[in-house]
Amino acid sequence: MTTAYPTPLTPALETLLASVEEAGAVETTAVTFGEFGGFLAKPAAVDARPAVLIISDWSGLNNHARVRAEMLARLGYIALAGDVYGDGREVGQDEAPALAGKLYADTDLFRAHLAANLERLRTEPGVDPERIAVMGYCFGGSGALELARSGADIAGAVSFHGRLATETPAENGAITAPLLVLTGAADPVVPDDQVVDFENELRAADAPDWQVVSYSGAMHAFTMPDTNAPDYGAMFDATANARSWVAMRAFFDEIFA
């Protein structure tokens, strides 16, 4: 069964999707679980495969997250573009700051919503429950790190230009999964002092395996091809996008080996 995207892909997202060749048939499905909705992409033939939960930027379940899920399915993973707002909805810039701000301020609630998405993916037929990672973009990158801070049973977490600050720093020993943090060196949302504070948090928590990669000249949202707001510090960067995708693939190859 294949579910079409709810709205046509922009030319930039079409190009992004085409950057990963189709090696075999991929099935895409809209799913509902509890109060949440999502977009599942998986190879047509599945057998105990690694899986990835994807959390989008603060606009909710959008086509960028869906495209990333299909890209991962083309690589052989089972991928769920998840939902932390409920109803699998996408929201506009007038609504997103308040919705995201509520979850940033209430990390227990944020982590609970993320955990519901994680458990939905874990129960999907064909998923190897021992090989599940979480990744996210902007707000979703923060979400990936909140799951790791909570001690969730994941194989690893990847943050693409996510905010690194938190209202609930990790307790000592809580983080057990490897972390890959991919950030822009010109991102005003994640300035240098926030990166240093985050690294110090990981040291204090005795996190066992983490790396932070900073891309020169890259602003916020550097992986999102329709982003073009340099006056607000947000801009797609083709080089940083390509390099971060390669870094993610190498990370997954390692943690899922």
N, C-alpha and C positions, 0 to 999 in steps of 0.2 A: 504494500500500500504506500502510495506517495501523496503527500499533501503539498499543494502549491503554496508559495509564499502569499500571505494575505494581501500584500500590495506589491506592485512590480518593483524589482530591484533597480536602483539607480545605476547608471552606466559605470560609476566607480565601484559599486559593489559587484556588478557583473564581472568586471575586470579582476577584482579581488578573488572571487570564487574560481574564475578560470585559471588563476595562478597555481592551483593544485589540480593536476590531471585526474580524470576519472579512470581509476584502475579496474573498477567493477561496478556493478549496480549498487546504488545507495537508496535506501528507503527513508522518507521523511514523514513524520507524523505529529500532528498536534495532540498533546496529551493534557489531561486534567488530573490533579491529585489534591484532594482536600480543597482548600480555598485557592489553590495555585494552578496556573497553567504553564505549559512549556512547549518546546519544539524539539522533538527527538529525531536524530539522524543516525543511521547505522548501516553498515554493509548488509546486503541482502542475505548473505550466509554468515551466521555468527556462531561462535563456539568459544566460550570462556575468554573473551577479549578484554583488554583494558578499556576503561571508560573515563570520560572527562565531563565534569560539570562546568558550564560556562555561565558566568553572571555578567550581565551587560552594564553599560554605563547607567547613569541615573534616569535615563528616559524609559527604563523598563524593558520588557521583552520586545526587541526591535529586530529589523532585518540584518543589521550588522552581526548581532549575536547568532541569528539563524544561519547566516552565511558561514560564520566560523564553525558552527556545529557541522555543517555539511562538508566543509573543508577537512575537518578532523575525521569524519566518516570516510571520506575518500582516502585518507591515510590508513584506514583500517580500525579506527577507534569507534566505540559507541559514544555518542555525545548528546548531552541534554543542554539546550539553551534554557536556562531556568528563569525563575520569577520570584521576586521577594516582596512585591507589592500586592499580589493577589489578582486573580482572574486573568492572568497572563496578559495584562494590558500594557500598552505603551502610552506614555504621558508626554505632554508638551513641556516646554521650558518654563511655562508659568506655574506648573504644578510640581515639577520634579524637585526643585530645591527643598520644598517643605517636606515632601515624602522621604527624600534621602536624609534630610536633616533629622527627622524623627528617628530613623534607624541608627544614624551616626550617634545620636544622643543616648539611645537605649540599646546598648550592645547585646544585652540578654535577648531582646526581641529580635534584633538583627540576626544573631547566631541561631535562634530557634527557626526563623524562616529559612535560613540557609541550610540548616540541618534537615528540614523537611524536603528540600530539593535533593539533597545528597541521598537521603533514604529512598526517594523515588527512583533515582538512577541505580542505586544498589539492587533494587528488586527487579530491574528490567532483565528479561530473559537474554542470556548470552553474556551478561556482564560478569567478569571475574571480580568478586567482591574484595579481593585482596589487592587489586590493581585499579584504584580509582583516584583520580587527581581532580583538583578544582582550579579553575583559572578565571580571571575576570578583568574587565576593562574599566578604568576610572573608578567609579563607585563600586563596580564589581570586583576590581582589583583589591579594594579595601575589604570587600566581603570575603574574598579568598583568604586573606590574611586573618580575618576574624575567625574563620573556621579553624585555621591552623592554631590560633591562640587558644581556642576553646578545647584543644586536645582531640579534635575529631579524628576518627579512624580513616585517614586518607594516606595515599602513597606520596603525595606532594602537592604543593600549591604554587601557582604562578600569578604574579600581579603585573599587569600592563598599565603603566602610568596611574596606579592607584594611590590614593592618599594613604600615608604610612602612619599617621597619628591615630590614636585610639583613646576612648574614654576608659578602657579596661585593659591595661597592659598585661601581657602574659605573665602568669605566675611561674616561679621556678620549676622547670621540668615539664611544663604543660605542653610546649611545642615539641612534637616528636617527628613530624614530617619534614623532609627537605623543602626549602623555600627558594624560589627564583623570583627576584624582584627586578623588573625592567622599568627604568624611569628615565625621564628626559632631563638633561642637564640645564635646560632653559624653561623648565616647567614651574610657573609661579604657584601652582597648587601644591607642589612638593618641593619646597626650597631646600637648600643644602642643610640648614639646621634641622629640618624634619628628618632628612636621611640619617644624619648623625644620631639624632635622638632614637630613631628606630633601631639602628645598629646597636646602640647602647642598651636598648630594651632587650634585644636578642641575646646580648652578652649576659645581662643580668638574669635572664630566664634560662640561661645555659642551653639555648637552642643548638642542636647538634650539627646542623648542616644547612647553611644559608649562603646566598651570594646576591650581591646587588650590582647591577650593570647600569651605567649611566651613559646615555647617548648624547654626544655633543650637539648643541644647537636644537635639540628636539624639545618641542613645547608639549603642553598637555594634549592628550588625545592623539598622540602621534601615530597610532595604528588605525585610526578611523578615517577612511578615505574621503568622506564627504565633509570633514571638518575644515573650515577655513575662516578662523576668527583670530588672526594674530594679534589684534588690538586687545583681545581678552586672554592672550597667552595660550591659545589652543589652535593647533595646526597639524594637519596630516604631514608626515615626513616619510617619504617612500623608502629612504635608506634605513631609518630606524625601524620602520615597520618590517622590512625584509630581514634585517639582522635579528630583531626580537623574535620573529617566527622561527628562524633557524636555531636560536638559543633555546626556545621552547621545545622544539623537536629533539634537540640533543638531550635536554633535561628529561623528557619523557622516555627516550630510548634508555636512559640510565636507570630511572626509577622503576620502569616497567620490565626491566630485563629479567 
